[in-house]
């Protein structure tokens, strides 16, 4: 069984998107549970990809390709995980704020979170504040990860945080900011909770939040 988990990790690190689904299915047939496959195969592969990015061994294109492999592996497991919500660490909402159409960073965070055992509700790009509020309510999410790559989208960020506060949800959720237009100062200025400089750090932050 360990060899199958190693093959899944290798697919992520070698960007073998077309093979990972088959290895995941073989692991399932051999008796591994979806959670075991995530914990022993996909999550370690995702973590190693993040570490290589931090060390400068992977650049953004490699991280994107690793993310595609993770996404493919997760797609096999998601229907099974949906039947057993206990398999998730928790629920995270991801979105690019209203006024911003960039999705690469947000997509990477979403797939890395999935690879690390979180249920992710990806709302897409240019997301209105009310849609974020609705998703938090409907999914009982504890974390909202917002991506901002354009400074004009600060208005969308401010409106989203205000909407969460006005709906009475702000004290119940942690808001993580990421993207080229934000910094730790942005977190303080707008009253968010965390700053993640990349997808790997966003995962670390979510792990910390749900461990409390």
N, CA and C of each residue as an Amber inpcrd file, in Angstrom:
protein
   636
   0.8230000  -1.2130000   0.0000000   0.0000000   0.0000000   0.0000000
   0.8610000   1.2690000   0.0000000   1.9640000   1.2210000   0.7530000
   2.8460000   2.3900000   0.8290000   3.3600000   2.7850000  -0.5510000
   3.6350000   1.7730000  -1.3890000   4.1180000   2.0530000  -2.7390000
   3.0900000   2.8430000  -3.5470000   1.8050000   2.5290000  -3.3340000
   0.7610000   3.2420000  -4.0680000   0.6910000   4.7060000  -3.6340000
   0.8580000   4.9400000  -2.3430000   0.8720000   6.3250000  -1.8550000
   2.0760000   7.0790000  -2.4280000   3.2010000   6.3820000  -2.5270000
   4.4010000   7.0140000  -3.1000000   4.1930000   7.3640000  -4.5690000
   3.4860000   6.5070000  -5.2800000   3.2090000   6.7730000  -6.6940000
   2.3180000   8.0180000  -6.8530000   1.3620000   8.1560000  -5.9370000
   0.4790000   9.3270000  -5.9680000   1.2950000  10.5890000  -5.7040000
   2.1800000  10.5420000  -4.7140000   3.0490000  11.6940000  -4.4310000
   3.9110000  12.0300000  -5.6410000   4.4620000  10.9880000  -6.2770000
   5.3330000  11.2090000  -7.4300000   4.5760000  11.8810000  -8.5750000
   3.3180000  11.4820000  -8.7620000   2.5080000  12.1020000  -9.8280000
   2.3800000  13.6070000  -9.6160000   2.2490000  14.0150000  -8.3480000
   2.1280000  15.4420000  -8.0440000   3.4370000  16.1590000  -8.3240000
   4.5300000  15.5660000  -7.8750000   5.8340000  16.2210000  -7.9970000
   6.3930000  16.1690000  -9.4110000   5.8910000  15.2180000 -10.2170000
   6.3430000  15.1060000 -11.6020000   5.2540000  15.5100000 -12.5950000
   4.1740000  16.0980000 -12.0660000   3.1030000  16.6970000 -12.8780000
   2.4310000  15.6790000 -13.8080000   2.2620000  14.4420000 -13.3180000
   1.6650000  13.3770000 -14.1390000   0.1440000  13.3680000 -13.9460000
  -0.4780000  14.4120000 -14.4630000  -1.9170000  14.5970000 -14.2810000
  -2.7270000  13.4350000 -14.8370000  -2.2590000  12.8690000 -15.9340000
  -3.0300000  11.8100000 -16.5930000  -2.9370000  10.4750000 -15.8720000
  -1.9870000  10.3190000 -14.9490000  -1.7960000   9.0330000 -14.2740000
  -2.3690000   8.9910000 -12.8560000  -2.4560000  10.1480000 -12.1990000
  -2.7730000  10.1440000 -10.7700000  -4.1490000   9.5550000 -10.4690000
  -5.1170000   9.7930000 -11.3440000  -6.4540000   9.2540000 -11.1260000
  -6.4540000   7.7420000 -11.0670000  -5.6810000   7.1160000 -11.9430000
  -5.6020000   5.6530000 -11.9570000  -4.9700000   5.1210000 -10.6770000
  -3.9200000   5.8070000 -10.1950000  -3.2730000   5.3650000  -8.9560000
  -4.2020000   5.5180000  -7.7530000  -4.9850000   6.5930000  -7.7490000
  -5.9530000   6.7890000  -6.6640000  -6.9990000   5.6750000  -6.6890000
  -7.4780000   5.3370000  -7.8740000  -8.4740000   4.2670000  -7.9940000
  -7.9050000   2.9180000  -7.5630000  -6.6330000   2.6700000  -7.9070000
  -5.9960000   1.4130000  -7.4960000  -5.8580000   1.3440000  -5.9840000
  -5.5270000   2.4820000  -5.3690000  -5.4080000   2.5150000  -3.9100000
  -6.7630000   2.2420000  -3.2520000  -7.8150000   2.7890000  -3.8330000
  -9.1650000   2.5330000  -3.3060000  -9.5240000   1.0470000  -3.4100000
  -9.2070000   0.4510000  -4.5630000  -9.5020000  -0.9700000  -4.7660000
  -8.7100000  -1.8580000  -3.8100000  -7.5440000  -1.3690000  -3.3990000
  -6.6990000  -2.1440000  -2.4780000  -7.1450000  -2.0080000  -1.0250000
  -8.1630000  -1.1630000  -0.8090000  -8.7030000  -1.0450000   0.5410000
  -8.4120000   0.2560000   1.2600000  -7.6830000   1.1500000   0.6260000
  -7.3920000   2.4360000   1.2670000  -8.6510000   3.3060000   1.2680000
  -8.8570000   4.0620000   2.3420000  -9.9920000   4.9720000   2.4090000
  -9.6200000   6.2990000   1.7350000 -10.6170000   7.0790000   1.3410000
 -10.3060000   8.3960000   0.7510000  -9.4380000   9.2590000   1.6680000
  -9.7230000   9.2280000   2.9690000  -8.9460000  10.0340000   3.9190000
  -7.4950000   9.5490000   3.9700000  -7.3000000   8.2350000   3.9590000
  -5.9300000   7.6970000   3.9630000  -5.1640000   8.1250000   2.7140000
  -5.8470000   8.1140000   1.5820000  -5.1870000   8.5030000   0.3230000
  -4.7790000   9.9710000   0.3740000  -5.6420000  10.7910000   0.9550000
  -5.2980000  12.2140000   1.0960000  -4.1430000  12.3860000   2.0790000
  -4.2490000  11.7410000   3.2360000  -3.2690000  11.9420000   4.3010000
  -1.9000000  11.3470000   3.9810000  -1.8760000  10.2290000   3.2530000
  -0.6130000   9.5320000   3.0090000  -0.0670000   9.7030000   1.5910000
  -0.9170000  10.1930000   0.6820000  -0.4800000  10.3530000  -0.7020000
  -0.5600000  11.7740000  -1.2000000  -1.7850000  12.3130000  -1.2410000
  -1.9880000  13.6300000  -1.8440000  -1.4380000  14.7440000  -0.9600000
  -1.7640000  14.7300000   0.3300000  -1.3040000  15.8140000   1.2020000
   0.2170000  15.9010000   1.2670000   0.9380000  14.7800000   1.4710000
   2.4040000  14.8820000   1.4680000   2.9580000  15.3990000   0.1430000
   2.3250000  14.9920000  -0.9700000   2.7570000  15.4870000  -2.2720000
   2.5280000  16.9810000  -2.4040000   1.3760000  17.4450000  -1.9070000
   1.0660000  18.8720000  -1.9510000   2.0390000  19.6630000  -1.0770000
   2.3440000  19.1080000   0.0970000   3.2710000  19.7860000   1.0100000
   4.6700000  19.8850000   0.4050000   5.1170000  18.7980000  -0.2270000
   6.4430000  18.8020000  -0.8540000   6.5020000  19.8020000  -2.0080000
   5.4080000  19.8820000  -2.7750000   5.3630000  20.8640000  -3.8690000
   5.4630000  22.2820000  -3.3050000   4.7620000  22.5270000  -2.1970000
   4.8180000  23.8370000  -1.5520000   6.2040000  24.1470000  -1.0140000
   6.8560000  23.1330000  -0.4430000   8.2190000  23.3220000   0.0750000
   9.1980000  23.6210000  -1.0550000   9.0330000  22.9210000  -2.1670000
   9.9240000  23.1690000  -3.3100000   9.7210000  24.5930000  -3.8500000
   8.4920000  25.0630000  -3.8100000   8.2160000  26.4390000  -4.2410000
   8.8890000  27.4340000  -3.2970000   8.7740000  27.1680000  -1.9920000
   9.3900000  28.0600000  -1.0000000  10.9110000  28.1050000  -1.1490000
  11.5100000  26.9740000  -1.5290000  12.9670000  26.8880000  -1.6660000
  13.4760000  27.3880000  -3.0160000  12.5490000  27.6970000  -3.9230000
  12.9500000  28.1490000  -5.2500000  13.2460000  27.0130000  -6.2030000
  12.9060000  25.7680000  -5.8030000  13.1030000  24.6120000  -6.6870000
  11.9420000  24.4940000  -7.6820000  10.7750000  24.9710000  -7.2910000
   9.6260000  25.0830000  -8.1840000   9.3170000  26.5660000  -8.3400000
   8.8710000  26.9320000  -9.5420000   8.3780000  28.2760000  -9.7690000
   6.8720000  28.1880000  -9.9960000   6.2370000  29.3200000 -10.2630000
   4.7800000  29.3210000 -10.3880000   4.2560000  28.3250000 -11.4290000
   4.8870000  28.2010000 -12.6190000   4.3700000  27.2110000 -13.5870000
   4.3840000  25.7810000 -13.0470000   5.4670000  25.4320000 -12.3160000
   5.5420000  24.0820000 -11.7420000   4.4790000  23.8950000 -10.6570000
   4.2580000  24.9400000  -9.8600000   3.2540000  24.8420000  -8.8070000
   1.8580000  24.6910000  -9.4000000   1.6170000  25.3860000 -10.4990000
   0.3290000  25.2600000 -11.1890000   0.1450000  23.8340000 -11.7160000
   1.1940000  23.2630000 -12.3080000   1.1080000  21.8990000 -12.8470000
   0.9150000  20.8820000 -11.7270000   1.6080000  21.0830000 -10.6030000
   1.4090000  20.2010000  -9.4440000  -0.0310000  20.3190000  -8.9610000
  -0.5520000  21.5560000  -8.9820000  -1.9360000  21.7880000  -8.5800000
  -2.9300000  21.0690000  -9.4720000  -2.6450000  21.0060000 -10.7620000
  -3.5290000  20.2950000 -11.6970000  -3.5570000  18.7960000 -11.3830000
  -2.3970000  18.2510000 -11.0190000  -2.3380000  16.8320000 -10.6540000
  -3.1300000  16.5820000  -9.3740000  -2.9680000  17.4760000  -8.3960000
  -3.7240000  17.3550000  -7.1450000  -5.2180000  17.4010000  -7.4340000
  -5.6120000  18.3500000  -8.2740000  -7.0220000  18.5160000  -8.6110000
  -7.5970000  17.2450000  -9.2280000  -6.8130000  16.6200000 -10.1040000
  -7.2750000  15.4020000 -10.7620000  -7.4340000  14.2680000  -9.7510000
  -6.4750000  14.1480000  -8.8370000  -6.5700000  13.0990000  -7.8140000
  -7.7480000  13.3200000  -6.8930000  -7.9510000  14.5650000  -6.4880000
  -9.0560000  14.9020000  -5.5910000 -10.4080000  14.6560000  -6.2580000
 -10.4820000  14.8840000  -7.5660000 -11.7530000  14.7250000  -8.2720000
 -12.2760000  13.2930000  -8.1750000 -11.3710000  12.3260000  -8.0590000
 -11.7790000  10.9220000  -7.8980000 -12.3570000  10.6920000  -6.5010000
 -11.8080000  11.3900000  -5.5130000 -12.1880000  11.1560000  -4.1210000
 -13.3730000  11.9890000  -3.6590000 -13.6120000  13.1240000  -4.2880000
 -14.6430000  14.0510000  -3.7970000 -16.0300000  13.4180000  -3.6560000
 -16.5020000  12.6360000  -4.6240000 -17.8380000  12.0350000  -4.4430000
 -17.9080000  11.1500000  -3.1970000 -16.8030000  10.4720000  -2.8890000
 -16.7740000   9.6080000  -1.7020000 -16.6890000  10.4340000  -0.4250000
 -15.9280000  11.5080000  -0.4650000 -15.8000000  12.3780000   0.7030000
 -17.1150000  13.0860000   1.0070000 -17.8740000  13.4110000  -0.0430000
 -19.1550000  14.0860000   0.1510000 -20.1280000  13.2070000   0.9350000
 -19.9780000  11.8960000   0.7990000 -20.8560000  10.9680000   1.5250000
 -20.4740000  10.8830000   2.9950000 -19.2200000  11.2100000   3.2940000
 -18.7300000  11.1240000   4.6640000 -18.0680000  12.4400000   5.0330000
 -18.8670000  13.3860000   5.5060000 -18.3390000  14.7150000   5.8090000
 -17.3370000  14.6880000   6.9540000 -17.3180000  13.5970000   7.7080000
 -16.3360000  13.4790000   8.7890000 -14.9170000  13.3730000   8.2250000
 -14.8510000  13.0830000   6.9230000 -13.5310000  12.9640000   6.3130000
 -12.8420000  14.3030000   6.1160000 -13.5790000  15.3940000   6.2520000
 -12.9920000  16.7170000   6.0570000 -12.4970000  17.3110000   7.3720000
 -11.4230000  18.0840000   7.2860000 -10.9520000  18.8350000   8.4540000
 -11.9080000  19.9710000   8.7750000 -12.5130000  20.5380000   7.7470000
 -13.4240000  21.6620000   7.9090000 -13.7060000  22.2930000   6.5610000
 -14.5440000  23.3180000   6.5620000 -14.9670000  23.9660000   5.3150000
 -14.3580000  25.3490000   5.1800000 -13.8140000  25.6160000   3.9830000
 -13.1920000  26.9040000   3.6740000 -13.8350000  27.4730000   2.4110000
 -14.1950000  28.7520000   2.4580000 -14.6990000  29.4560000   1.2870000
 -13.5250000  30.1680000   0.6180000 -13.3860000  30.0260000  -0.6960000
 -12.3590000  30.7670000  -1.4340000 -13.0290000  31.6310000  -2.5020000
 -12.4720000  32.8150000  -2.7260000 -13.0520000  33.7180000  -3.7190000
 -12.0570000  34.8130000  -4.0750000 -12.1260000  35.2820000  -5.3090000
 -11.4470000  36.5190000  -5.7000000 -12.4850000  37.6270000  -5.5550000
 -12.1200000  38.7010000  -4.8580000 -13.1090000  39.7110000  -4.4760000
 -13.7180000  40.4280000  -5.6750000 -14.8520000  41.0370000  -5.4350000
 -15.5420000  41.7920000  -6.4890000 -14.6230000  42.8840000  -7.0370000
 -14.5600000  42.9640000  -8.3650000 -13.6970000  43.9430000  -9.0020000
 -12.3810000  43.3720000  -9.4920000 -12.1510000  42.0700000  -9.2490000
 -10.9010000  41.4220000  -9.6570000 -11.2340000  40.1090000 -10.3630000
 -10.6540000  39.9120000 -11.5520000 -10.9750000  38.7280000 -12.3630000
  -9.8580000  37.6800000 -12.3760000  -8.8250000  37.8580000 -11.5690000
  -7.7040000  36.9150000 -11.5670000  -8.0540000  35.6490000 -10.7740000
  -7.6310000  34.5070000 -11.2920000  -8.0060000  33.2670000 -10.6130000
  -6.8570000  32.2980000 -10.3080000  -5.6520000  32.5250000 -10.8470000
  -4.5840000  31.5310000 -10.6560000  -4.2580000  31.3310000  -9.1780000
  -4.0330000  32.4200000  -8.4540000  -3.7020000  32.2990000  -7.0420000
  -4.8090000  31.6430000  -6.2480000  -6.0500000  32.0840000  -6.5080000
  -7.1980000  31.5200000  -5.8050000  -7.3650000  30.0370000  -6.1230000
  -7.1730000  29.6690000  -7.3850000  -7.2880000  28.2660000  -7.7840000
  -6.2300000  27.4040000  -7.0930000  -5.0150000  27.9340000  -6.9870000
  -3.9460000  27.1850000  -6.3170000  -4.2730000  26.9600000  -4.8510000
  -4.7530000  28.0000000  -4.1860000  -5.1310000  27.8590000  -2.7800000
  -6.2320000  26.8140000  -2.6380000  -7.2270000  26.8720000  -3.5190000
  -8.3490000  25.9250000  -3.4440000  -7.8810000  24.4830000  -3.5830000
  -7.0500000  24.2350000  -4.5720000  -6.6300000  22.8610000  -4.8190000
  -5.6720000  22.3680000  -3.7350000  -4.8140000  23.2550000  -3.2280000
  -3.9080000  22.8470000  -2.1510000  -4.6820000  22.5530000  -0.8680000
  -5.7240000  23.3330000  -0.5990000  -6.5590000  23.0650000   0.5680000
  -7.2670000  21.7210000   0.4250000  -7.7990000  21.4530000  -0.7560000
  -8.4480000  20.1600000  -0.9950000  -7.4580000  19.0240000  -0.7970000
  -6.2530000  19.2260000  -1.3100000  -5.2220000  18.2000000  -1.1700000
  -4.8150000  17.9560000   0.2680000  -5.0840000  18.9180000   1.1250000
  -4.7530000  18.7880000   2.5360000  -5.9630000  18.4240000   3.4010000
  -7.0460000  18.0100000   2.7600000  -8.1690000  17.4490000   3.5050000
  -9.2890000  18.4000000   3.8790000  -9.3350000  19.5820000   3.2720000
 -10.4090000  20.5290000   3.5610000 -11.5030000  20.4380000   2.5040000
 -12.7330000  20.7070000   2.9290000 -13.8170000  20.8870000   1.9660000
 -13.7480000  22.3370000   1.5080000 -13.6730000  22.5690000   0.2110000
 -13.4980000  23.9130000  -0.3160000 -14.7030000  24.3060000  -1.1750000
 -15.2720000  25.4540000  -0.8690000 -16.3310000  26.0330000  -1.6890000
 -15.6990000  27.1930000  -2.4570000 -15.3830000  26.9570000  -3.7240000
 -14.7190000  27.9590000  -4.5630000 -15.7920000  28.7710000  -5.2820000
 -15.9000000  30.0540000  -4.9270000 -16.9470000  30.9040000  -5.4930000
 -16.5610000  31.5630000  -6.8100000 -15.2890000  31.4120000  -7.2110000
 -14.8620000  31.9860000  -8.4830000 -14.2660000  33.3710000  -8.3350000
 -14.4040000  34.1870000  -9.3910000 -13.8010000  35.5230000  -9.4140000
 -14.8860000  36.6070000  -9.4450000 -14.4870000  37.8380000  -9.1220000
 -15.4000000  38.9760000  -9.1380000 -16.6560000  38.6680000  -8.3180000
 -16.4240000  38.1790000  -7.0950000 -17.5150000  37.6550000  -6.2680000
 -18.1580000  38.7640000  -5.4290000 -19.4560000  38.9730000  -5.5700000
 -20.1530000  39.9880000  -4.7720000 -20.1390000  39.6220000  -3.2890000
 -20.1040000  40.6010000  -2.4070000 -20.0810000  40.3340000  -0.9650000
 -21.2230000  39.4380000  -0.4900000 -22.4170000  39.6620000  -1.0280000
 -23.5710000  38.8790000  -0.5770000 -23.4290000  37.3920000  -0.9100000
 -22.6920000  37.0980000  -1.9760000 -22.4710000  35.6930000  -2.3350000
 -21.5440000  35.0210000  -1.3230000 -20.5550000  35.7580000  -0.8270000
 -19.6600000  35.2310000   0.2130000 -20.4610000  34.9730000   1.4850000
 -21.2980000  35.9330000   1.8720000 -22.1240000  35.7820000   3.0740000
 -23.0280000  34.5530000   2.9600000 -23.6650000  34.4030000   1.8210000
 -24.5670000  33.2630000   1.6030000 -23.8110000  31.9400000   1.7110000
 -22.6080000  31.8770000   1.1180000 -21.8210000  30.6380000   1.1480000
 -21.3950000  30.2900000   2.5700000 -21.0160000  31.2970000   3.3490000
 -20.6220000  31.0460000   4.7420000 -21.8030000  30.4790000   5.5210000
 -22.9830000  31.0770000   5.3490000 -24.1840000  30.6260000   6.0600000
 -24.5670000  29.2020000   5.6700000 -24.5900000  28.9480000   4.3620000
 -25.0740000  27.6490000   3.8670000 -24.1270000  26.5050000   4.1830000
 -22.8410000  26.8120000   4.3340000 -21.8570000  25.7380000   4.5210000
 -21.2230000  25.7270000   5.9050000 -21.6810000  26.6320000   6.7690000
 -21.1490000  26.7180000   8.1290000 -19.6200000  26.7830000   8.1000000
 -19.0940000  27.6340000   7.2120000 -17.6420000  27.7350000   7.0340000
 -17.0040000  28.5290000   8.1690000 -15.7950000  28.1390000   8.5330000
 -15.0660000  28.8430000   9.5880000 -13.9880000  29.7730000   9.0270000
 -13.6660000  29.5900000   7.7390000 -12.5990000  30.3780000   7.1280000
 -13.0370000  30.8670000   5.7540000 -12.6930000  32.1260000   5.4470000
 -12.8920000  32.6910000   4.1200000 -11.5330000  33.1640000   3.6170000
 -11.0920000  32.6210000   2.4760000  -9.8320000  33.0380000   1.8620000
 -10.1540000  33.9370000   0.6700000  -9.7070000  35.1880000   0.7480000
  -9.9980000  36.1610000  -0.3040000  -8.7270000  36.5320000  -1.0620000
  -8.8150000  36.5080000  -2.3840000  -7.6850000  36.8530000  -3.2370000
  -7.8980000  38.2310000  -3.8500000  -6.8410000  39.0640000  -3.8040000
  -6.8940000  40.4080000  -4.3860000  -5.5780000  40.6810000  -5.1130000
  -5.6490000  40.8160000  -6.4340000  -4.4470000  41.1190000  -7.2070000
  -4.4230000  42.5390000  -7.7550000  -5.5470000  43.2340000  -7.6670000
  -5.6300000  44.5980000  -8.1850000  -6.0210000  45.5480000  -7.0570000
  -5.2740000  46.6330000  -6.9140000  -5.5850000  47.5800000  -5.8380000
  -6.9820000  48.2000000  -5.9540000  -7.5410000  48.4140000  -7.1710000
  -8.9100000  48.9340000  -7.2300000  -9.9350000  48.0010000  -6.5750000
  -9.5560000  46.7230000  -6.4030000 -10.4760000  45.7530000  -5.8010000
 -10.5320000  45.8750000  -4.2790000  -9.7530000  46.8110000  -3.7090000
  -9.8570000  47.0520000  -2.2620000 -11.2980000  47.3920000  -1.8690000
 -11.9950000  48.0470000  -2.7750000 -13.3970000  48.3950000  -2.5010000
 -14.2310000  47.1350000  -2.2940000 -13.9560000  46.1240000  -3.1400000
 -14.6560000  44.8500000  -3.0010000 -14.2900000  44.1400000  -1.7100000
 -13.0190000  44.2470000  -1.3280000 -12.5740000  43.6520000  -0.0670000
 -13.2890000  44.3070000   1.1090000 -13.2970000  45.6340000   1.1280000
 -13.9430000  46.3690000   2.2120000 -15.4290000  46.0190000   2.3030000
 -16.0850000  45.9330000   1.1360000 -17.5190000  45.6250000   1.1110000
 -17.7980000  44.2090000   1.6090000 -16.8980000  43.2900000   1.2980000
 -17.0820000  41.8990000   1.7330000 -16.9480000  41.7870000   3.2470000
 -15.9400000  42.4290000   3.8160000 -15.7610000  42.3980000   5.2640000
 -16.9320000  43.0740000   5.9790000 -17.4230000  44.1660000   5.4010000
 -18.5770000  44.8510000   5.9840000 -19.8220000  43.9640000   5.9300000
 -20.0090000  43.2660000   4.8150000 -21.1750000  42.3870000   4.6670000
 -21.1360000  41.2530000   5.6850000 -19.9490000  40.6990000   5.9260000
 -19.8170000  39.6460000   6.9310000 -20.1500000  40.1820000   8.3210000
 -19.7020000  41.3970000   8.5900000 -19.9860000  42.0080000   9.8890000
 -21.4740000  42.3110000  10.0510000 -22.0720000  42.9150000   9.0250000
 -23.4870000  43.2850000   9.0870000 -24.4030000  42.0730000   9.2180000
 -23.9540000  40.9380000   8.6970000 -24.7640000  39.7140000   8.7580000
 -24.5760000  38.9620000  10.0730000 -23.6770000  39.4620000  10.9160000
 -23.4260000  38.8060000  12.1960000 -22.4860000  37.6200000  12.1110000
 -21.8040000  37.4750000  10.9700000 -20.9280000  36.3110000  10.7670000
 -19.4530000  36.6070000  11.0290000 -19.1090000  37.8880000  11.1140000
 -17.6790000  38.2290000  11.1670000 -16.9510000  37.5990000  12.3430000
 -17.6270000  37.5200000  13.4940000 -16.9830000  36.9430000  14.6730000
 -16.8790000  35.4220000  14.5890000 -17.5960000  34.8350000  13.6440000
 -17.6220000  33.3750000  13.5280000 -16.6290000  32.8380000  12.4970000
 -16.0940000  33.7260000  11.6420000 -15.1820000  33.2720000  10.5930000
 -13.8650000  34.0330000  10.6510000 -12.8070000  33.3480000  10.2380000
 -11.5110000  33.9860000  10.0760000 -11.3300000  34.3260000   8.5990000
 -10.8250000  35.5120000   8.3320000 -10.6330000  35.9510000   6.9500000
  -9.1410000  36.0000000   6.6380000  -8.7470000  35.2370000   5.6160000
  -7.3540000  35.1620000   5.1760000  -7.2300000  35.8980000   3.8460000
  -6.2720000  36.8140000   3.7460000  -6.0580000  37.5610000   2.5090000
  -4.7920000  37.0920000   1.7990000  -4.8350000  37.0790000   0.4690000
  -3.6690000  36.7330000  -0.3250000  -3.7370000  37.4050000  -1.6860000
  -2.6030000  37.4460000  -2.3730000  -2.5690000  38.0510000  -3.7040000
  -1.6030000  39.2100000  -3.7700000  -1.2720000  39.5910000  -4.9860000
  -0.2300000  40.5970000  -5.2130000  -0.5620000  41.9650000  -4.6410000
  -1.8480000  42.2650000  -4.4430000  -2.2290000  43.6060000  -3.9840000
  -2.3170000  43.7220000  -2.4670000  -2.0360000  42.6260000  -1.7510000
  -2.1890000  42.6870000  -0.2940000  -0.8870000  42.3740000   0.4250000
  -0.8480000  42.7460000   1.7000000   0.3160000  42.5630000   2.5550000
  -0.1820000  42.4680000   3.9860000   0.7110000  42.2040000   4.9430000
   0.2740000  42.2250000   6.3520000  -0.3770000  43.5480000   6.7350000
   0.0860000  44.6430000   6.1410000  -0.5120000  45.9480000   6.4290000
  -1.9610000  46.0140000   5.9660000  -2.2580000  45.3610000   4.8270000
  -3.6300000  45.3350000   4.3220000  -4.5520000  44.6340000   5.3010000
  -4.0480000  43.5540000   5.8940000  -4.8290000  42.8050000   6.8870000
  -5.2140000  43.7240000   8.0460000  -4.2480000  44.4780000   8.5440000
  -4.5080000  45.3920000   9.6610000  -5.4540000  46.5170000   9.2440000
  -5.2180000  47.0790000   8.0720000  -5.9870000  48.2410000   7.6240000
  -7.4620000  47.9070000   7.4090000  -7.7350000  46.7250000   6.8950000
  -9.1190000  46.3760000   6.5840000  -9.7740000  45.4810000   7.6360000
  -9.0190000  45.0960000   8.6400000  -9.6030000  44.3170000   9.7180000
  -9.8050000  42.8530000   9.4020000  -8.9610000  42.2910000   8.5460000
  -8.9920000  40.8430000   8.3010000  -8.1990000  40.1550000   9.4140000
  -7.9320000  38.8530000   9.2650000  -7.2700000  38.1150000  10.3420000
  -5.8680000  37.6280000   9.9980000  -5.6610000  37.1850000   8.7600000
  -4.3760000  36.5880000   8.3910000  -3.9610000  37.0300000   6.9930000
  -2.6500000  36.9770000   6.7620000  -2.0960000  37.2050000   5.4280000
  -1.3230000  35.9580000   5.0120000  -1.6540000  35.4250000   3.8370000
  -0.9220000  34.2840000   3.2940000  -0.1940000  34.7010000   2.0330000
   1.1330000  34.6240000   2.0410000   1.8760000  35.1110000   0.8690000
   1.8710000  34.1210000  -0.2880000   1.4820000  32.8590000  -0.0290000
   1.3400000  31.8840000  -1.1090000   0.3720000  30.7910000  -0.6720000
   0.1000000  29.8450000  -1.5880000  -0.8690000  28.7890000  -1.3020000
  -0.4300000  27.9070000  -0.1430000   0.8560000  27.6360000  -0.0550000
   1.3580000  26.7810000   1.0050000   1.0970000  27.4150000   2.3730000
   1.3430000  28.7200000   2.4860000   1.1090000  29.3890000   3.7630000
  -0.3840000  29.4540000   4.0840000  -1.2090000  29.6040000   3.0650000
  -2.6560000  29.6090000   3.2860000  -3.1030000  28.2890000   3.9080000
  -2.5280000  27.1920000   3.4420000  -2.8460000  25.8800000   4.0070000
  -2.3870000  25.8070000   5.4560000  -1.1830000  26.2860000   5.7370000
  -0.6670000  26.2820000   7.1040000  -1.5850000  27.0720000   8.0410000
  -2.0410000  28.2330000   7.5750000  -2.9370000  29.0670000   8.3740000
  -4.2420000  28.3340000   8.6620000  -4.8160000  27.7180000   7.6430000
  -6.0800000  26.9840000   7.8350000  -5.9000000  25.8020000   8.7800000
  -4.7700000  25.1270000   8.6750000  -4.4900000  24.0310000   9.6150000
  -4.4500000  24.5450000  11.0420000  -3.8270000  25.6930000  11.2400000
  -3.7400000  26.2920000  12.5770000  -5.1070000  26.6760000  13.0970000
  -5.9230000  27.2640000  12.2450000  -7.2680000  27.7050000  12.6590000
  -8.1170000  26.5160000  13.0990000  -8.1070000  25.4540000  12.2970000
  -8.9670000  24.3090000  12.5970000  -8.3900000  23.4180000  13.6980000
  -7.1290000  23.6300000  14.0510000  -6.5340000  22.8460000  15.1470000
  -6.9200000  23.4150000  16.5000000  -7.4290000  24.6680000  16.5170000
  -7.7800000  25.3130000  17.7760000  -9.1050000  24.7940000  18.3210000
